[in-house]
Amino acid sequence: MSADTRPRLNESIGRKRTSFREWRGQRPFWGGVLTLLAGFPIMYIPYANLTIGSLTVRMATTAGAGSLIIGVLLVVLGLTMWFQPASRVFAGVAAILLSLVSLVVSNFGAFMVGFVLGLIGGALGVSWAPGKPLAPESGTPARPAGSTPDDLSGANPVNGTNGRHSAG
């Protein structure tokens, strides 16, 4: 390996890290992570066997299929928060509701682990809002969309006048 390849490798890693940081900032990333992680214990624990010495304890419930469905839906909702940020409110509310249902269906929400992760992830998905775009770096301030002055009255819809004048 020559000395010339190291800076190029570092630049590539830095560029990938920067692009991942931009991607992560444009969506409810942590809400999606927690919702995704909430689905796994809810799916797994009702089908798990706990072996202590020669004693095997089965965690299976009569609603094992319901637990599997709830877990898969939580995983899908977590991915939806990542790849469809416009539907983050729906995905967050659905994750909260499914986490609440998992208390009854899936061994107390997979022993409260999946329940708490789903509630926090859904709340983060609902409360996330996209950031405001940055103003251009030139000396002129950025105008919001639809802020051109009205040709007839000279009023600007952004400042709230809209051509209306008070009569005293």
N, C-alpha and C positions, 0 to 999 in steps of 0.2 A: 504494500500500500504506500503510495507516495504522499508527500506532505500537501500536495495540491488537492487531494480529494477530501481532506478533512473539512476545510471551510465550506465546500460545496455541500457536504453532508449536513453540517450544522445549519446552513441556510435552508436546506430542504426541511429539516425538522422544525426549525423556527417558523417557516412559512406555513407548514401544516398545523402547527400549534396555534398560530394566529388565525388561520382560517377556521379551525375548530372553535376557537374562542368567539369569533364572529357568529358562527352558526349557533352556538350555545346561547348567545345573548339575544337571539331573535325568536326565542321560543321558551316555554316554561320547562326548562331542562330538568331542574331538580324535582319539580312536581311529577314529571314523567318517570324519572328514575325511581322515586319512592312508590309511585303507583305500580310500576313494573315489578319492583321488589315485593310489594304487598301480595301480588298474585301467586308467587311461588310457594310460600308456606301454606296458603289457603288451599292450593292444589295438592301439595305433597302430604301434609300431616294426616288427613283422613285416610290415606292409603298406606301410611308408614307402619312398620313393626318395630317395637322397642324390645330389645333382647337384654335381659339382666340375668346373667348366669345362664341357667337352663330354662328360665321363665321368659316366655314370649308374650308381650302385651300388644294387642292389636288396637289401633286407634280408630278403626273403621266405624263409621256411623251409617245409619240408614239413608242419609242424604249425601252419600259419597259422590253421586253424579252431580248433585247441586253444587257441591264444593268445587268440583272440577270445572263446571261451567262458570262459576263466579271467579275462580282463579284465572281462567283463560280470558274472560272479559276484562279483568283488571290489567292483565298484560297487554291486551289489545288497546285499552284506553290509555295506558302509559305510552305506547308507541304512537297513538293518535295525537297525544299532546306534543310529541316531538315532531311528527311529520305533517300535521295539520294544525298549526297554531291558531288558525281562525276558529276552530271548533273546541278551543280549550275550556270554555265555560261548560258546554255540554259534557265533555269528557270528565271534567272535575266534579260536576254534580252527580254524574252517573257513578264515578268512583266512590264518592261519599256514600251514596245509597247502597251500592253493592257491598261496601265495607260494613255498613250497618246490618245488612241482611246476613253477612257472614257470621255475625255473632250468634245467630240462631241456627244457621245451617251447618257451619263448619267448625265444630269444637271451640266455641267461643272465639270465633275469628282467628283460628289457628293459634290458640293460646295467647290472644291479644297482640301478637306480633304483626300479623297481616292486617288486623283491624286498625291498629294505630298508624302503621305505614300508609294504608289506604286513605285514612282520614286526613293525614297531613299532606300526602301527595295530591289528593283531590282539592284540598283547600289552597295549596300553592298553585294548582292549575287554574282555579277560579279567580284567584286574586292577581295573577300575573297580568301585566299590561305591557304592550310594546313600547319601546322608548321613542322619544321624539327624534326626528331626523336632525342631523347637525346642520348648522347654517354654513353657507359657503364661506371660504376664507378670504374672499375679496372684500374690499371696503364697503360694498353695498349690502345693506341688511336684506335678509331673505323675506319675501312676501308670501304669506299663506295663500293657498288656493282660493280663488274668487275674491281677491282683495284689490282688484283694479278699480280705480275711481269711476263713479257713474258719470257719463259724459254730459248729462243734462244738468245735474245739480252740483257736481264736484264732490259729492259725499262718498265716503269710503264705507263699504259694508262692514269692515272689520271694526271700525271705531264705534259702531252702533248708531250712527246718525241716519244712514240710509235715505238721505234727502229730506228727512222730516225736520221741521224747524218748530221751535216752541212759539206760541203766540203771546207769550208774555206771562 
